[in-house]
Amino acid sequence: MTGRIFFVFTIFFLFAVAFVCGQEKKIIQFSGLISSVGGELPVPFVTVTNKSYANQAHAADNEGFFSFVAHVGDTIRFTSVGFDPVEYIIPNTATDKLTAKINMKSLVIELPAVMPFPWASIEEFNLAFLALDVNDDNASRIHRNLSPEALAALSKVVPRSAEEIQTFNSMQRHINMTNKNINQRFANPLFSPLAWGSFINSIVKGDYSRKRLEY
């Protein structure tokens, strides 16, 4: 009796070991590239979750590439903001590496139109409407901004442009060339003692007579 029980227990143990060995999944290196449907553009920073292995999460890089260790038969979920989630079951492969191309469809979400108002209630709107200055139109603002006082205030703080500086320098050079031999102070030499003294000294020295003799 004891031998029969031992034999049954041995058979049961062998079946259990065979079942466990049969249930053990093959480990592979799962890699791939994630792109959008139609555009063939990479989807960056996609969250890759292994639902069959304690929801282990991974992340794709900015080019949509991912690579991690998984098992044959695992369900992999790909999620990203603005894209429809995709699930992929790892198939059986002859090697220990698998490369897949995952395509994700972008979601087009149309939000309802919203009209924002700067007032919290109708009462605040009524107060703001009653306090509205109807005289402050575009023409009034133009006259106010182009007034001599406003332009004078702006000229004190706004630097001149390169074109203005060049125009001013050109005008100054033209004025200097035009008035080079003109008495800028409008002084009359008949009322200058220095001019009379120089004239008398020239007469005493006979400068003018010498000049006439030369001719």
Residue pairs with C-beta under 8 A, 6 or more apart in sequence:
25 71
25 72
25 73
25 74
26 71
26 72
26 92
26 96
27 69
27 70
27 71
27 96
28 69
28 70
28 71
28 72
28 90
28 93
28 95
28 96
28 97
28 98
29 67
29 68
29 69
29 96
29 97
29 98
30 67
30 68
30 69
30 70
30 76
30 90
30 98
30 100
31 65
31 66
31 67
31 97
31 98
31 99
31 100
32 65
32 66
32 67
32 99
32 100
32 101
32 102
33 42
33 63
33 64
33 65
33 101
33 102
34 42
34 43
34 46
34 60
34 64
34 65
34 66
34 78
34 102
34 103
34 104
35 41
35 42
35 43
35 64
35 101
35 102
35 103
35 104
36 42
36 43
36 83
36 103
36 104
36 105
36 106
37 103
37 104
37 105
37 106
42 62
42 63
42 64
42 65
43 60
43 64
43 80
43 83
43 104
44 60
44 61
44 62
44 63
44 64
45 59
45 60
45 61
45 62
45 80
46 59
46 60
46 64
46 66
46 78
46 79
46 80
46 83
46 104
47 57
47 58
47 59
47 78
47 79
47 80
48 57
48 58
48 59
48 60
48 66
48 68
48 76
48 77
48 78
49 55
49 56
49 57
49 58
49 76
49 77
49 78
49 79
50 56
50 57
50 58
50 68
50 70
50 74
50 75
50 76
50 77
51 74
51 75
51 76
51 77
51 87
52 71
52 73
52 74
52 75
53 70
53 71
53 74
58 66
58 68
59 66
60 66
70 76
70 90
71 90
72 90
72 91
72 92
72 93
73 89
73 90
73 92
74 89
74 90
75 87
75 88
75 89
76 87
76 88
76 89
76 90
77 85
77 86
77 87
77 88
78 85
78 86
78 87
78 88
78 102
78 104
79 85
80 104
82 106
82 107
83 104
83 105
83 106
83 107
84 104
84 105
84 106
84 107
86 102
86 103
86 104
88 100
88 102
90 98
91 98
117 125
119 125
119 128
144 150
160 168
189 195
202 208
